[in-house]
Amino acid sequence: MTDGLALATEKMRAAGVTDTAVAIFADYYAQLVAGTTGLVSEESIMPVGEVARYEDAEPTREDVDAFGRTVMIRLNGGLGTSMGLSAAKTLLPVRDGLTFLDLIARQVLAARARYGVRLPLLFLHSFNTRDDCLAALRAYPDLAVDGLPLDMVQSQEPKLRADDLTPVSWPADPRLEWCPPGHGDIYPTLLDSGVLDALIDAGFRYANVSNSDNLGASPSPVLAGWFARSGAPFAAEITPRTPMDVKGGHLARRRSDGRLILRESAQTTPEDMRYFTDPSIHPYASTNNLWFDLRILRDVLTERGGVLGLPIIRNTKTVDPKDPTSPEVVQIESAMGAAIEVFEGATAIVVPRSRFLPVKTTNELVLLRSDVYEWGDDDVPRATVNTLPVVTLSGSYKKIGDLEARMPSPLGLREARSLSVTGDWTFGAGVTVVGEVTLGDEGGHVPDGTRLT
């Protein structure tokens, strides 16, 4: 196994990976060899308990002042392979031909104009997504703030053979020998890239980070003001769980010291999954919308040599995600939300579900594209219903190309409670769903203008 580490670090250095990233990988590799799983048992944690709650209000001058010292960071390294994509998920159209990237840029530009703030936008790209996304963002020449970059690129690490933990070789496509190290890499990347220093030197104090596929995490002066007043070094937005996200990560308190921690499904044993998914025990979903103090982050990173020591996440996949017969590999990852346990005094705030609209599957994309949402001049999606309908589509719709071939037009879902499609159906234009609707295994075609009840 030591040879595996030597081979992996040699490969990383040859690719120009930074010393900090190599040190972090070596630390995780040692944990992997030692059998560390990163699992968090149910008996070691307790529910979050009482935390602050977001109150919708017009921002005060104090809020806007804090907002003016905030940078918006969006994670944009994902390819959306689970949806059959080979390019950045954020290049997918959401409405009227506008992609996730378009809508993020327009949200930030609208907030700048409304509140008179600089509000830099910074993307964390992977080596897979950078070029295409920067090309798309050229449509917004005023987006970059003088003296600050528009993006930074997270590190890369070798995928390891599951049988001996040596770097995998895949001559058919050598790019597949590499993987991003998870979004926990944001912190050392900020430091190593020099962007952290540049932001602080330019007068910025706070960062708001979220996934680029979550268009609900729009620029918020009210939350910026709350975070500044809290004095906390780090905060996570959490939201009441719905049936759509009971398998997503959640926060909990560690019994040994009372600190908030993040637990993902990959850190949960099969025996504990019944607790993990039970909203009566863990009632809040982790939104992956985070706030942190840039100065404190720099101090902690400097003190620790760039290694925050986030819990390891061991993911087992195949070297070619599209080929289940390709060699099994281990990818070492970490989650950026796990940093909540690193900072003394870290906290959380309960936000409305409107700030958590992730698109991980075509089910969620269909909902976001539907008439359930209205889009204001600020390009922020706002639900027109109190309870979101649950959309469940069969495997025929898993890939984006299959979805768009079968459902080329948005559905009307305002009157729906649920839509379950178990067979292979195609949909015409102007189809409306009312109440609870199931389309069965037999498949078929739903004509234009149909009202499904």
HUCORFEN-V271178 format. One record per residue. RES is the residue in one letter. BURIAL is # if it has 9 or more other ideal C-beta (glycine too) atoms within 8 Angstrom, else .. Layout:
BEGIN
res: [RES RES]
burial: [BURIAL BURIAL]
END
This chain:
BEGIN
res: [M T D G L A L A T E K M R A A G V T D T A V A I F A D Y Y A Q L V A G T T G L V S E E S I M P V G E V A R Y E D A E P T R E D V D A F G R T V M I R L N G G L G T S M G L S A A K T L L P V R D G L T F L D L I A R Q V L A A R A R Y G V R L P L L F L H S F N T R D D C L A A L R A Y P D L A V D G L P L D M V Q S Q E P K L R A D D L T P V S W P A D P R L E W C P P G H G D I Y P T L L D S G V L D A L I D A G F R Y A N V S N S D N L G A S P S P V L A G W F A R S G A P F A A E I T P R T P M D V K G G H L A R R R S D G R L I L R E S A Q T T P E D M R Y F T D P S I H P Y A S T N N L W F D L R I L R D V L T E R G G V L G L P I I R N T K T V D P K D P T S P E V V Q I E S A M G A A I E V F E G A T A I V V P R S R F L P V K T T N E L V L L R S D V Y E W G D D D V P R A T V N T L P V V T L S G S Y K K I G D L E A R M P S P L G L R E A R S L S V T G D W T F G A G V T V V G E V T L G D E G G H V P D G T R L T]
burial: [. . . # # . # # # . # # # . . . # # . # # # # # # # # # # # # # # . . . . # . # . . . . # . . # . . # # . # . . . . # . . # # # # # # # # # # # # # # # # # # # # . # # # . . # # # # # . # # . . # # # # # # # # # # # # # # # . . # . # . # # # # # # # # # # # # . # # # . # # . . . . . # . # . . # # # # # # # # # # # # # # # . . # # # # . # . . . . . # # # . # # # # # # # # # # # # # # . # # . # # # . # . # # # # # # # # # # # # # # # # # # # # # # # # # . # . # # # # # # # # # # # . . # # . # # # # # # # . . . . # # # # # # # . # # . . . # # . # # . # # . . # . # # # # # # # # # # # . # # # . # # . . # . # # # . # # # # # # . # # # # . . . . . . # # # # # # # # # # # # # # # # # . . # # # # # # . # # # # # # # . # # # # # # # # # # # # # . . . . # # # # # # . . . . # # # # . # . . # # # # # . # # . . # # . # . # # # # . # . # # . # . # . # # # # . # # # # # . . # . # . . . . . . # . . . # . # .]
END
